[in-house]
Amino acid sequence: MYKAGSPSNNPGTYSSVTSFSNLPEPGTMILFGFGLISFIGARRKS
């Protein structure tokens, strides 16, 4: 049977979570942090 909550039966979600938590390149984290800072700054201005 297919269980939605089981990572072994849901390889797409498991691989995406694993790749996100194990990002090898720091550029992705820099872009994510820059987007987060700009998003917070835009909300504080308004």
mmCIF entry with sequence, helices, sheets and N, C-alpha, C, O atoms, coordinates in Angstrom:
data_MODEL
# 
_entry.id   MODEL 
# 
_entity.id                         1 
_entity.type                       polymer 
_entity.pdbx_number_of_molecules   1 
# 
_entity_poly.entity_id                      1 
_entity_poly.type                           'polypeptide(L)' 
_entity_poly.nstd_linkage                   no 
_entity_poly.nstd_monomer                   no 
_entity_poly.pdbx_seq_one_letter_code       MYKAGSPSNNPGTYSSVTSFSNLPEPGTMILFGFGLISFIGARRKS 
_entity_poly.pdbx_seq_one_letter_code_can   MYKAGSPSNNPGTYSSVTSFSNLPEPGTMILFGFGLISFIGARRKS 
_entity_poly.pdbx_strand_id                 A 
# 
loop_
_entity_poly_seq.entity_id 
_entity_poly_seq.num 
_entity_poly_seq.mon_id 
_entity_poly_seq.hetero 
1 1  MET n 
1 2  TYR n 
1 3  LYS n 
1 4  ALA n 
1 5  GLY n 
1 6  SER n 
1 7  PRO n 
1 8  SER n 
1 9  ASN n 
1 10 ASN n 
1 11 PRO n 
1 12 GLY n 
1 13 THR n 
1 14 TYR n 
1 15 SER n 
1 16 SER n 
1 17 VAL n 
1 18 THR n 
1 19 SER n 
1 20 PHE n 
1 21 SER n 
1 22 ASN n 
1 23 LEU n 
1 24 PRO n 
1 25 GLU n 
1 26 PRO n 
1 27 GLY n 
1 28 THR n 
1 29 MET n 
1 30 ILE n 
1 31 LEU n 
1 32 PHE n 
1 33 GLY n 
1 34 PHE n 
1 35 GLY n 
1 36 LEU n 
1 37 ILE n 
1 38 SER n 
1 39 PHE n 
1 40 ILE n 
1 41 GLY n 
1 42 ALA n 
1 43 ARG n 
1 44 ARG n 
1 45 LYS n 
1 46 SER n 
# 
_struct_asym.id          A 
_struct_asym.entity_id   1 
# 
loop_
_struct_conf.conf_type_id 
_struct_conf.id 
_struct_conf.pdbx_PDB_helix_id 
_struct_conf.beg_label_comp_id 
_struct_conf.beg_label_asym_id 
_struct_conf.beg_label_seq_id 
_struct_conf.pdbx_beg_PDB_ins_code 
_struct_conf.end_label_comp_id 
_struct_conf.end_label_asym_id 
_struct_conf.end_label_seq_id 
_struct_conf.pdbx_end_PDB_ins_code 
_struct_conf.beg_auth_comp_id 
_struct_conf.beg_auth_asym_id 
_struct_conf.beg_auth_seq_id 
_struct_conf.end_auth_comp_id 
_struct_conf.end_auth_asym_id 
_struct_conf.end_auth_seq_id 
_struct_conf.pdbx_PDB_helix_class 
_struct_conf.details 
_struct_conf.pdbx_PDB_helix_length 
HELX_P HELX_P1 AA1 PRO A 7  ? ASN A 9  ? PRO A 7  ASN A 9  5 ? 3  
HELX_P HELX_P2 AA2 PRO A 11 ? SER A 21 ? PRO A 11 SER A 21 1 ? 11 
HELX_P HELX_P3 AA3 PRO A 26 ? LYS A 45 ? PRO A 26 LYS A 45 1 ? 20 
# 
_struct_conf_type.id          HELX_P 
_struct_conf_type.criteria    ? 
_struct_conf_type.reference   ? 
# 
loop_
_atom_site.group_PDB 
_atom_site.id 
_atom_site.type_symbol 
_atom_site.label_atom_id 
_atom_site.label_alt_id 
_atom_site.label_comp_id 
_atom_site.label_asym_id 
_atom_site.label_entity_id 
_atom_site.label_seq_id 
_atom_site.pdbx_PDB_ins_code 
_atom_site.Cartn_x 
_atom_site.Cartn_y 
_atom_site.Cartn_z 
_atom_site.occupancy 
_atom_site.B_iso_or_equiv 
_atom_site.pdbx_formal_charge 
_atom_site.auth_seq_id 
_atom_site.auth_comp_id 
_atom_site.auth_asym_id 
_atom_site.auth_atom_id 
_atom_site.pdbx_PDB_model_num 
ATOM 1   N N  . MET A 1 1  ? 0.837  -1.204 0.000  1.00 0.00 ? 1  MET A N  1 
ATOM 2   C CA . MET A 1 1  ? 0.000  0.000  0.000  1.00 0.00 ? 1  MET A CA 1 
ATOM 3   C C  . MET A 1 1  ? 0.874  1.257  0.000  1.00 0.00 ? 1  MET A C  1 
ATOM 4   O O  . MET A 1 1  ? 2.013  1.247  0.467  1.00 0.00 ? 1  MET A O  1 
ATOM 5   N N  . TYR A 1 2  ? 0.308  2.329  -0.533 1.00 0.00 ? 2  TYR A N  1 
ATOM 6   C CA . TYR A 1 2  ? 1.055  3.584  -0.625 1.00 0.00 ? 2  TYR A CA 1 
ATOM 7   C C  . TYR A 1 2  ? 0.754  4.449  0.594  1.00 0.00 ? 2  TYR A C  1 
ATOM 8   O O  . TYR A 1 2  ? -0.401 4.783  0.861  1.00 0.00 ? 2  TYR A O  1 
ATOM 9   N N  . LYS A 1 3  ? 1.802  4.806  1.327  1.00 0.00 ? 3  LYS A N  1 
ATOM 10  C CA . LYS A 1 3  ? 1.632  5.688  2.488  1.00 0.00 ? 3  LYS A CA 1 
ATOM 11  C C  . LYS A 1 3  ? 2.250  7.058  2.170  1.00 0.00 ? 3  LYS A C  1 
ATOM 12  O O  . LYS A 1 3  ? 3.424  7.155  1.814  1.00 0.00 ? 3  LYS A O  1 
ATOM 13  N N  . ALA A 1 4  ? 1.453  8.092  2.303  1.00 0.00 ? 4  ALA A N  1 
ATOM 14  C CA . ALA A 1 4  ? 1.930  9.428  1.933  1.00 0.00 ? 4  ALA A CA 1 
ATOM 15  C C  . ALA A 1 4  ? 2.960  9.947  2.932  1.00 0.00 ? 4  ALA A C  1 
ATOM 16  O O  . ALA A 1 4  ? 3.830  10.739 2.573  1.00 0.00 ? 4  ALA A O  1 
ATOM 17  N N  . GLY A 1 5  ? 2.862  9.501  4.183  1.00 0.00 ? 5  GLY A N  1 
ATOM 18  C CA . GLY A 1 5  ? 3.758  10.030 5.204  1.00 0.00 ? 5  GLY A CA 1 
ATOM 19  C C  . GLY A 1 5  ? 5.094  9.321  5.254  1.00 0.00 ? 5  GLY A C  1 
ATOM 20  O O  . GLY A 1 5  ? 5.983  9.745  5.992  1.00 0.00 ? 5  GLY A O  1 
ATOM 21  N N  . SER A 1 6  ? 5.262  8.250  4.488  1.00 0.00 ? 6  SER A N  1 
ATOM 22  C CA . SER A 1 6  ? 6.508  7.491  4.549  1.00 0.00 ? 6  SER A CA 1 
ATOM 23  C C  . SER A 1 6  ? 7.495  7.991  3.502  1.00 0.00 ? 6  SER A C  1 
ATOM 24  O O  . SER A 1 6  ? 7.165  8.009  2.317  1.00 0.00 ? 6  SER A O  1 
ATOM 25  N N  . PRO A 1 7  ? 8.699  8.398  3.905  1.00 0.00 ? 7  PRO A N  1 
ATOM 26  C CA . PRO A 1 7  ? 9.689  8.891  2.944  1.00 0.00 ? 7  PRO A CA 1 
ATOM 27  C C  . PRO A 1 7  ? 10.129 7.812  1.959  1.00 0.00 ? 7  PRO A C  1 
ATOM 28  O O  . PRO A 1 7  ? 10.458 8.127  0.815  1.00 0.00 ? 7  PRO A O  1 
ATOM 29  N N  . SER A 1 8  ? 10.141 6.550  2.378  1.00 0.00 ? 8  SER A N  1 
ATOM 30  C CA . SER A 1 8  ? 10.604 5.473  1.504  1.00 0.00 ? 8  SER A CA 1 
ATOM 31  C C  . SER A 1 8  ? 9.630  5.250  0.359  1.00 0.00 ? 8  SER A C  1 
ATOM 32  O O  . SER A 1 8  ? 10.029 4.791  -0.711 1.00 0.00 ? 8  SER A O  1 
ATOM 33  N N  . ASN A 1 9  ? 8.363  5.568  0.568  1.00 0.00 ? 9  ASN A N  1 
ATOM 34  C CA . ASN A 1 9  ? 7.363  5.413  -0.484 1.00 0.00 ? 9  ASN A CA 1 
ATOM 35  C C  . ASN A 1 9  ? 7.120  6.727  -1.224 1.00 0.00 ? 9  ASN A C  1 
ATOM 36  O O  . ASN A 1 9  ? 6.310  6.778  -2.149 1.00 0.00 ? 9  ASN A O  1 
ATOM 37  N N  . ASN A 1 10 ? 7.808  7.774  -0.825 1.00 0.00 ? 10 ASN A N  1 
ATOM 38  C CA . ASN A 1 10 ? 7.638  9.075  -1.465 1.00 0.00 ? 10 ASN A CA 1 
ATOM 39  C C  . ASN A 1 10 ? 9.032  9.633  -1.786 1.00 0.00 ? 10 ASN A C  1 
ATOM 40  O O  . ASN A 1 10 ? 9.497  10.553 -1.113 1.00 0.00 ? 10 ASN A O  1 
ATOM 41  N N  . PRO A 1 11 ? 9.703  9.080  -2.812 1.00 0.00 ? 11 PRO A N  1 
ATOM 42  C CA . PRO A 1 11 ? 11.097 9.461  -3.079 1.00 0.00 ? 11 PRO A CA 1 
ATOM 43  C C  . PRO A 1 11 ? 11.250 10.906 -3.536 1.00 0.00 ? 11 PRO A C  1 
ATOM 44  O O  . PRO A 1 11 ? 12.299 11.513 -3.318 1.00 0.00 ? 11 PRO A O  1 
ATOM 45  N N  . GLY A 1 12 ? 10.221 11.466 -4.166 1.00 0.00 ? 12 GLY A N  1 
ATOM 46  C CA . GLY A 1 12 ? 10.328 12.837 -4.657 1.00 0.00 ? 12 GLY A CA 1 
ATOM 47  C C  . GLY A 1 12 ? 10.452 13.833 -3.519 1.00 0.00 ? 12 GLY A C  1 
ATOM 48  O O  . GLY A 1 12 ? 11.313 14.712 -3.548 1.00 0.00 ? 12 GLY A O  1 
ATOM 49  N N  . THR A 1 13 ? 9.593  13.696 -2.516 1.00 0.00 ? 13 THR A N  1 
ATOM 50  C CA . THR A 1 13 ? 9.637  14.617 -1.382 1.00 0.00 ? 13 THR A CA 1 
ATOM 51  C C  . THR A 1 13 ? 10.890 14.391 -0.555 1.00 0.00 ? 13 THR A C  1 
ATOM 52  O O  . THR A 1 13 ? 11.510 15.341 -0.078 1.00 0.00 ? 13 THR A O  1 
ATOM 53  N N  . TYR A 1 14 ? 11.265 13.110 -0.386 1.00 0.00 ? 14 TYR A N  1 
ATOM 54  C CA . TYR A 1 14 ? 12.428 12.802 0.441  1.00 0.00 ? 14 TYR A CA 1 
ATOM 55  C C  . TYR A 1 14 ? 13.705 13.341 -0.189 1.00 0.00 ? 14 TYR A C  1 
ATOM 56  O O  . TYR A 1 14 ? 14.566 13.878 0.508  1.00 0.00 ? 14 TYR A O  1 
ATOM 57  N N  . SER A 1 15 ? 13.830 13.200 -1.518 1.00 0.00 ? 15 SER A N  1 
ATOM 58  C CA . SER A 1 15 ? 15.045 13.669 -2.179 1.00 0.00 ? 15 SER A CA 1 
ATOM 59  C C  . SER A 1 15 ? 15.113 15.192 -2.168 1.00 0.00 ? 15 SER A C  1 
ATOM 60  O O  . SER A 1 15 ? 16.197 15.765 -2.054 1.00 0.00 ? 15 SER A O  1 
ATOM 61  N N  . SER A 1 16 ? 13.960 15.852 -2.287 1.00 0.00 ? 16 SER A N  1 
ATOM 62  C CA . SER A 1 16 ? 13.969 17.312 -2.291 1.00 0.00 ? 16 SER A CA 1 
ATOM 63  C C  . SER A 1 16 ? 14.341 17.854 -0.920 1.00 0.00 ? 16 SER A C  1 
ATOM 64  O O  . SER A 1 16 ? 15.062 18.846 -0.817 1.00 0.00 ? 16 SER A O  1 
ATOM 65  N N  . VAL A 1 17 ? 13.852 17.207 0.134  1.00 0.00 ? 17 VAL A N  1 
ATOM 66  C CA . VAL A 1 17 ? 14.184 17.643 1.492  1.00 0.00 ? 17 VAL A CA 1 
ATOM 67  C C  . VAL A 1 17 ? 15.656 17.376 1.785  1.00 0.00 ? 17 VAL A C  1 
ATOM 68  O O  . VAL A 1 17 ? 16.328 18.190 2.419  1.00 0.00 ? 17 VAL A O  1 
ATOM 69  N N  . THR A 1 18 ? 16.155 16.224 1.317  1.00 0.00 ? 18 THR A N  1 
ATOM 70  C CA . THR A 1 18 ? 17.550 15.877 1.565  1.00 0.00 ? 18 THR A CA 1 
ATOM 71  C C  . THR A 1 18 ? 18.476 16.835 0.822  1.00 0.00 ? 18 THR A C  1 
ATOM 72  O O  . THR A 1 18 ? 19.488 17.268 1.373  1.00 0.00 ? 18 THR A O  1 
ATOM 73  N N  . SER A 1 19 ? 18.137 17.175 -0.434 1.00 0.00 ? 19 SER A N  1 
ATOM 74  C CA . SER A 1 19 ? 18.995 18.061 -1.206 1.00 0.00 ? 19 SER A CA 1 
ATOM 75  C C  . SER A 1 19 ? 18.951 19.474 -0.638 1.00 0.00 ? 19 SER A C  1 
ATOM 76  O O  . SER A 1 19 ? 19.935 20.209 -0.724 1.00 0.00 ? 19 SER A O  1 
ATOM 77  N N  . PHE A 1 20 ? 17.804 19.862 -0.052 1.00 0.00 ? 20 PHE A N  1 
ATOM 78  C CA . PHE A 1 20 ? 17.699 21.206 0.506  1.00 0.00 ? 20 PHE A CA 1 
ATOM 79  C C  . PHE A 1 20 ? 18.496 21.321 1.795  1.00 0.00 ? 20 PHE A C  1 
ATOM 80  O O  . PHE A 1 20 ? 19.091 22.363 2.069  1.00 0.00 ? 20 PHE A O  1 
ATOM 81  N N  . SER A 1 21 ? 18.512 20.241 2.596  1.00 0.00 ? 21 SER A N  1 
ATOM 82  C CA . SER A 1 21 ? 19.229 20.295 3.862  1.00 0.00 ? 21 SER A CA 1 
ATOM 83  C C  . SER A 1 21 ? 20.726 20.070 3.663  1.00 0.00 ? 21 SER A C  1 
ATOM 84  O O  . SER A 1 21 ? 21.521 20.370 4.553  1.00 0.00 ? 21 SER A O  1 
ATOM 85  N N  . ASN A 1 22 ? 21.114 19.546 2.502  1.00 0.00 ? 22 ASN A N  1 
ATOM 86  C CA . ASN A 1 22 ? 22.534 19.268 2.238  1.00 0.00 ? 22 ASN A CA 1 
ATOM 87  C C  . ASN A 1 22 ? 22.999 20.046 1.012  1.00 0.00 ? 22 ASN A C  1 
ATOM 88  O O  . ASN A 1 22 ? 23.556 19.464 0.081  1.00 0.00 ? 22 ASN A O  1 
ATOM 89  N N  . LEU A 1 23 ? 22.773 21.360 1.006  1.00 0.00 ? 23 LEU A N  1 
ATOM 90  C CA . LEU A 1 23 ? 23.179 22.172 -0.134 1.00 0.00 ? 23 LEU A CA 1 
ATOM 91  C C  . LEU A 1 23 ? 24.704 22.306 -0.161 1.00 0.00 ? 23 LEU A C  1 
ATOM 92  O O  . LEU A 1 23 ? 25.296 22.805 0.795  1.00 0.00 ? 23 LEU A O  1 
ATOM 93  N N  . PRO A 1 24 ? 25.343 21.866 -1.248 1.00 0.00 ? 24 PRO A N  1 
ATOM 94  C CA . PRO A 1 24 ? 26.803 21.920 -1.317 1.00 0.00 ? 24 PRO A CA 1 
ATOM 95  C C  . PRO A 1 24 ? 27.324 23.312 -1.653 1.00 0.00 ? 24 PRO A C  1 
ATOM 96  O O  . PRO A 1 24 ? 28.401 23.694 -1.196 1.00 0.00 ? 24 PRO A O  1 
ATOM 97  N N  . GLU A 1 25 ? 26.575 24.073 -2.444 1.00 0.00 ? 25 GLU A N  1 
ATOM 98  C CA . GLU A 1 25 ? 27.069 25.364 -2.883 1.00 0.00 ? 25 GLU A CA 1 
ATOM 99  C C  . GLU A 1 25 ? 26.584 26.471 -1.952 1.00 0.00 ? 25 GLU A C  1 
ATOM 100 O O  . GLU A 1 25 ? 25.394 26.520 -1.638 1.00 0.00 ? 25 GLU A O  1 
ATOM 101 N N  . PRO A 1 26 ? 27.476 27.368 -1.499 1.00 0.00 ? 26 PRO A N  1 
ATOM 102 C CA . PRO A 1 26 ? 27.066 28.459 -0.612 1.00 0.00 ? 26 PRO A CA 1 
ATOM 103 C C  . PRO A 1 26 ? 26.311 29.553 -1.352 1.00 0.00 ? 26 PRO A C  1 
ATOM 104 O O  . PRO A 1 26 ? 25.648 30.380 -0.725 1.00 0.00 ? 26 PRO A O  1 
ATOM 105 N N  . GLY A 1 27 ? 26.404 29.569 -2.681 1.00 0.00 ? 27 GLY A N  1 
ATOM 106 C CA . GLY A 1 27 ? 25.701 30.596 -3.455 1.00 0.00 ? 27 GLY A CA 1 
ATOM 107 C C  . GLY A 1 27 ? 24.198 30.516 -3.283 1.00 0.00 ? 27 GLY A C  1 
ATOM 108 O O  . GLY A 1 27 ? 23.510 31.537 -3.271 1.00 0.00 ? 27 GLY A O  1 
ATOM 109 N N  . THR A 1 28 ? 23.687 29.291 -3.149 1.00 0.00 ? 28 THR A N  1 
ATOM 110 C CA . THR A 1 28 ? 22.239 29.131 -2.980 1.00 0.00 ? 28 THR A CA 1 
ATOM 111 C C  . THR A 1 28 ? 21.796 29.708 -1.649 1.00 0.00 ? 28 THR A C  1 
ATOM 112 O O  . THR A 1 28 ? 20.744 30.341 -1.561 1.00 0.00 ? 28 THR A O  1 
ATOM 113 N N  . MET A 1 29 ? 22.601 29.491 -0.608 1.00 0.00 ? 29 MET A N  1 
ATOM 114 C CA . MET A 1 29 ? 22.250 30.030 0.702  1.00 0.00 ? 29 MET A CA 1 
ATOM 115 C C  . MET A 1 29 ? 22.377 31.547 0.720  1.00 0.00 ? 29 MET A C  1 
ATOM 116 O O  . MET A 1 29 ? 21.607 32.229 1.396  1.00 0.00 ? 29 MET A O  1 
ATOM 117 N N  . ILE A 1 30 ? 23.346 32.076 -0.019 1.00 0.00 ? 30 ILE A N  1 
ATOM 118 C CA . ILE A 1 30 ? 23.514 33.529 -0.094 1.00 0.00 ? 30 ILE A CA 1 
ATOM 119 C C  . ILE A 1 30 ? 22.303 34.154 -0.796 1.00 0.00 ? 30 ILE A C  1 
ATOM 120 O O  . ILE A 1 30 ? 21.781 35.179 -0.360 1.00 0.00 ? 30 ILE A O  1 
ATOM 121 N N  . LEU A 1 31 ? 21.866 33.516 -1.895 1.00 0.00 ? 31 LEU A N  1 
ATOM 122 C CA . LEU A 1 31 ? 20.707 34.031 -2.617 1.00 0.00 ? 31 LEU A CA 1 
ATOM 123 C C  . LEU A 1 31 ? 19.452 33.923 -1.758 1.00 0.00 ? 31 LEU A C  1 
ATOM 124 O O  . LEU A 1 31 ? 18.607 34.818 -1.772 1.00 0.00 ? 31 LEU A O  1 
ATOM 125 N N  . PHE A 1 32 ? 19.331 32.832 -1.014 1.00 0.00 ? 32 PHE A N  1 
ATOM 126 C CA . PHE A 1 32 ? 18.163 32.650 -0.151 1.00 0.00 ? 32 PHE A CA 1 
ATOM 127 C C  . PHE A 1 32 ? 18.164 33.696 0.962  1.00 0.00 ? 32 PHE A C  1 
ATOM 128 O O  . PHE A 1 32 ? 17.122 34.273 1.272  1.00 0.00 ? 32 PHE A O  1 
ATOM 129 N N  . GLY A 1 33 ? 19.333 33.941 1.564  1.00 0.00 ? 33 GLY A N  1 
ATOM 130 C CA . GLY A 1 33 ? 19.432 34.932 2.625  1.00 0.00 ? 33 GLY A CA 1 
ATOM 131 C C  . GLY A 1 33 ? 19.181 36.336 2.100  1.00 0.00 ? 33 GLY A C  1 
ATOM 132 O O  . GLY A 1 33 ? 18.539 37.147 2.768  1.00 0.00 ? 33 GLY A O  1 
ATOM 133 N N  . PHE A 1 34 ? 19.688 36.627 0.898  1.00 0.00 ? 34 PHE A N  1 
ATOM 134 C CA . PHE A 1 34 ? 19.482 37.952 0.319  1.00 0.00 ? 34 PHE A CA 1 
ATOM 135 C C  . PHE A 1 34 ? 18.008 38.183 0.016  1.00 0.00 ? 34 PHE A C  1 
ATOM 136 O O  . PHE A 1 34 ? 17.485 39.274 0.245  1.00 0.00 ? 34 PHE A O  1 
ATOM 137 N N  . GLY A 1 35 ? 17.339 37.154 -0.499 1.00 0.00 ? 35 GLY A N  1 
ATOM 138 C CA . GLY A 1 35 ? 15.904 37.270 -0.786 1.00 0.00 ? 35 GLY A CA 1 
ATOM 139 C C  . GLY A 1 35 ? 15.102 37.444 0.490  1.00 0.00 ? 35 GLY A C  1 
ATOM 140 O O  . GLY A 1 35 ? 14.124 38.192 0.522  1.00 0.00 ? 35 GLY A O  1 
ATOM 141 N N  . LEU A 1 36 ? 15.520 36.749 1.544  1.00 0.00 ? 36 LEU A N  1 
ATOM 142 C CA . LEU A 1 36 ? 14.812 36.855 2.821  1.00 0.00 ? 36 LEU A CA 1 
ATOM 143 C C  . LEU A 1 36 ? 14.995 38.239 3.427  1.00 0.00 ? 36 LEU A C  1 
ATOM 144 O O  . LEU A 1 36 ? 14.046 38.818 3.956  1.00 0.00 ? 36 LEU A O  1 
ATOM 145 N N  . ILE A 1 37 ? 16.220 38.776 3.352  1.00 0.00 ? 37 ILE A N  1 
ATOM 146 C CA . ILE A 1 37 ? 16.499 40.107 3.896  1.00 0.00 ? 37 ILE A CA 1 
ATOM 147 C C  . ILE A 1 37 ? 15.736 41.171 3.104  1.00 0.00 ? 37 ILE A C  1 
ATOM 148 O O  . ILE A 1 37 ? 15.165 42.090 3.690  1.00 0.00 ? 37 ILE A O  1 
ATOM 149 N N  . SER A 1 38 ? 15.727 41.047 1.784  1.00 0.00 ? 38 SER A N  1 
ATOM 150 C CA . SER A 1 38 ? 15.013 42.037 0.968  1.00 0.00 ? 38 SER A CA 1 
ATOM 151 C C  . SER A 1 38 ? 13.511 41.936 1.192  1.00 0.00 ? 38 SER A C  1 
ATOM 152 O O  . SER A 1 38 ? 12.805 42.944 1.150  1.00 0.00 ? 38 SER A O  1 
ATOM 153 N N  . PHE A 1 39 ? 13.019 40.721 1.431  1.00 0.00 ? 39 PHE A N  1 
ATOM 154 C CA . PHE A 1 39 ? 11.588 40.543 1.691  1.00 0.00 ? 39 PHE A CA 1 
ATOM 155 C C  . PHE A 1 39 ? 11.201 41.185 3.021  1.00 0.00 ? 39 PHE A C  1 
ATOM 156 O O  . PHE A 1 39 ? 10.163 41.839 3.125  1.00 0.00 ? 39 PHE A O  1 
ATOM 157 N N  . ILE A 1 40 ? 12.046 40.993 4.038  1.00 0.00 ? 40 ILE A N  1 
ATOM 158 C CA . ILE A 1 40 ? 11.769 41.598 5.356  1.00 0.00 ? 40 ILE A CA 1 
ATOM 159 C C  . ILE A 1 40 ? 11.884 43.121 5.269  1.00 0.00 ? 40 ILE A C  1 
ATOM 160 O O  . ILE A 1 40 ? 11.089 43.846 5.869  1.00 0.00 ? 40 ILE A O  1 
ATOM 161 N N  . GLY A 1 41 ? 12.874 43.597 4.522  1.00 0.00 ? 41 GLY A N  1 
ATOM 162 C CA . GLY A 1 41 ? 13.046 45.035 4.376  1.00 0.00 ? 41 GLY A CA 1 
ATOM 163 C C  . GLY A 1 41 ? 11.867 45.677 3.667  1.00 0.00 ? 41 GLY A C  1 
ATOM 164 O O  . GLY A 1 41 ? 11.457 46.784 4.017  1.00 0.00 ? 41 GLY A O  1 
ATOM 165 N N  . ALA A 1 42 ? 11.321 44.990 2.674  1.00 0.00 ? 42 ALA A N  1 
ATOM 166 C CA . ALA A 1 42 ? 10.172 45.531 1.945  1.00 0.00 ? 42 ALA A CA 1 
ATOM 167 C C  . ALA A 1 42 ? 8.943  45.569 2.838  1.00 0.00 ? 42 ALA A C  1 
ATOM 168 O O  . ALA A 1 42 ? 8.118  46.474 2.715  1.00 0.00 ? 42 ALA A O  1 
ATOM 169 N N  . ARG A 1 43 ? 8.808  44.605 3.730  1.00 0.00 ? 43 ARG A N  1 
ATOM 170 C CA . ARG A 1 43 ? 7.646  44.581 4.621  1.00 0.00 ? 43 ARG A CA 1 
ATOM 171 C C  . ARG A 1 43 ? 7.790  45.635 5.722  1.00 0.00 ? 43 ARG A C  1 
ATOM 172 O O  . ARG A 1 43 ? 6.792  46.190 6.182  1.00 0.00 ? 43 ARG A O  1 
ATOM 173 N N  . ARG A 1 44 ? 9.022  45.912 6.145  1.00 0.00 ? 44 ARG A N  1 
ATOM 174 C CA . ARG A 1 44 ? 9.203  46.913 7.210  1.00 0.00 ? 44 ARG A CA 1 
ATOM 175 C C  . ARG A 1 44 ? 8.975  48.328 6.677  1.00 0.00 ? 44 ARG A C  1 
ATOM 176 O O  . ARG A 1 44 ? 8.567  49.212 7.431  1.00 0.00 ? 44 ARG A O  1 
ATOM 177 N N  . LYS A 1 45 ? 9.236  48.552 5.379  1.00 0.00 ? 45 LYS A N  1 
ATOM 178 C CA . LYS A 1 45 ? 9.059  49.885 4.817  1.00 0.00 ? 45 LYS A CA 1 
ATOM 179 C C  . LYS A 1 45 ? 7.581  50.255 4.724  1.00 0.00 ? 45 LYS A C  1 
ATOM 180 O O  . LYS A 1 45 ? 7.214  51.413 4.920  1.00 0.00 ? 45 LYS A O  1 
ATOM 181 N N  . SER A 1 46 ? 6.745  49.282 4.429  1.00 0.00 ? 46 SER A N  1 
ATOM 182 C CA . SER A 1 46 ? 5.325  49.573 4.240  1.00 0.00 ? 46 SER A CA 1 
ATOM 183 C C  . SER A 1 46 ? 4.559  49.615 5.565  1.00 0.00 ? 46 SER A C  1 
ATOM 184 O O  . SER A 1 46 ? 3.350  49.849 5.572  1.00 0.00 ? 46 SER A O  1 
# 
